Amino acid sequence: MTKVPAFLRVSGIWMLIGGIITLISPMILIYYSQVDTVIGIVLTLIFILLASFEIGASRVSFKGEVGGWNGVVNALLLALLARVIMIFLARDWYLYANVIMGVGELGLLLVIYRRKDLFMPPAEEIEKTLKRLAGPTVKVASECPTCHEVVEINWESCPYCGTKLMKHCGNCGMELEETVAICPNCGTPIESMDAITKTIESLNQSIQELDSPETRASQYAKLGENLLKTGDNDGALDAYTEAIKNTEFTRKRSYFMVKMARILKNIDKENEALEMLDTAMELDPEDYAGAAEMKQAILSPSPKEEESKGEPQSS
């Protein structure tokens, strides 16, 4: 179980207290005759709604729920709206109570707004998720084993370095003959073109039915991977773009951008690839996805890559 930062615990408690104060605020205004009954009833209805947001978000903050950043930030903004209203209407001790709560909530908002990572899973969990995004266990090669360029599924040799392309078992890594259906070394079934096509059809049908944006992001990434295997570079770029739109996690966005940059590089759109890599590094300064390494490879290609660029490419 992931340990929740102490700051989020304190934030959750503060927001719970703030929500309770927001809830009873209109009653105190009516009790001290600072507003008439009609206005008091209207304020009561509004403040019940505002308080419910803050109390609900206090639980999210206290537990450090992954993906709860938006909800907590919005709840704090609404809480500050309640404080502003009370500062204009309240008097004496209750005015000071709302000022103190408002200052605390503003401080929480400023910190949490800049620390979205507090509501992200730990690096180890993200790493496991990214590994799962690679697709099925066994797949037909979609990357040249020598120069690591993206290659189309029906190419017999890499147009960038001339390496003969082989199928590889995703379980044990053994090179496979073109016609085998099962790995002779470990017995794992080999993914065929028909299987890839069916996977693409299934993903296209199911993605829009998913409720969770993060699940949609993962499925779009799998769709992009499978489209790339069939040589549909434009479709793969579109799929990774949708994956970026659906995830809130900066590292996953950076990971998808590096995937897109590799595709752009290999279809001779190096300027767009460099822009994509710069954006990826801005999102994730730690560069978990390896954007800097790929950028360097684009700016300073190896002699073999330079030679391959000067030769006509054929598939």
Secondary structure as UniProt FT lines:
FT   HELIX           6..31
FT   TURN            32..33
FT   HELIX           37..63
FT   TURN            66..67
FT   HELIX           69..89
FT   HELIX           92..114
FT   HELIX           116..119
FT   HELIX           123..132
FT   TURN            133..134
FT   TURN            145..147
FT   TURN            153..154
FT   TURN            159..161
FT   STRAND          167..168
FT   TURN            170..172
FT   STRAND          175..176
FT   TURN            178..179
FT   TURN            184..186
FT   HELIX           193..206
FT   HELIX           207..209
FT   HELIX           213..229
FT   TURN            230..231
FT   HELIX           233..246
FT   HELIX           250..266
FT   TURN            267..268
FT   HELIX           270..283
FT   TURN            285..286
FT   TURN            288..289
FT   HELIX           291..299
FT   HELIX           303..309
//
